[in-house]
Amino acid sequence: MEHATTPNRVVLELASVARDAAACTACGLSATRTQTVPGEGSPIAQIVFVGEAPGAREDQAGRPFVGASGHLLDNLLASIGLRREEVFILNTVKCRPPGNRNPQKSETAACAPLLTRQLQALQPRVIATLGRHALAVFAPSARIAEVHGRPYARTEDDPHGGAMLFPLYHPAAALHNGSLRSTLERDMAALRGYLNMHAREGAGEATLREVDSVPIRPRSKRQGEAE
Ligand code: SF4
């Protein structure tokens, strides 16, 4: 899929979204944020990782996934031959929920227009959701324990341009549950396989380039996978 807009237009729209988020008071999270965390990455990214919400470190830095979860995400990306700069990373809400609680439905709904604008600008091939709350924004009826680690659905008429969903567990969950870490590693390898398949179909984009050295661990029992 070609970008309908040029990278410069994408950059301008992403910057516009970041400005609008910084001025946004559409939900109560605006009252407690230090700053907004609009997201970051390549304007030509063909894969977008969508987390749930900024945490304390992100709220201070104004960048997504900068704490321990971010370090693990960086390592997972490296394990499939990708760098953070080659993908785009954002969250369903742009402001930190107090105490790192989960964002409420009213908050994700209030922030949805900003998320939609970002995804419409980026037009990714793949939206990799991180954790069940991010998955719920795109596929409310899906259960992450059942759908993680494989392409889930391609919704041609959705507002996000028909990108394929690829549900993953949240890195924070893997930090707290050792069995989830190996699951997440396997799921990332599966994501690499999916990207390779589409690279061979002639996409040719840098972020979909084929990588053939991904170590794939044997699949073991799925005990304790639910987040
Ligand atoms: S979370 Fe989103 S909708 Fe709520 S104040 Fe922040 S930018 Fe606005």
Boltz pocket constraint, residues with backbone or C-beta under 6 A from the ligand:
constraints:
  - pocket:
      binder: B
      contacts: [[A, 20], [A, 21], [A, 22], [A, 24], [A, 25], [A, 26], [A, 27], [A, 28], [A, 29], [A, 30], [A, 36], [A, 92], [A, 93], [A, 94], [A, 95], [A, 107], [A, 110], [A, 111], [A, 114]]
      max_distance: 6.0
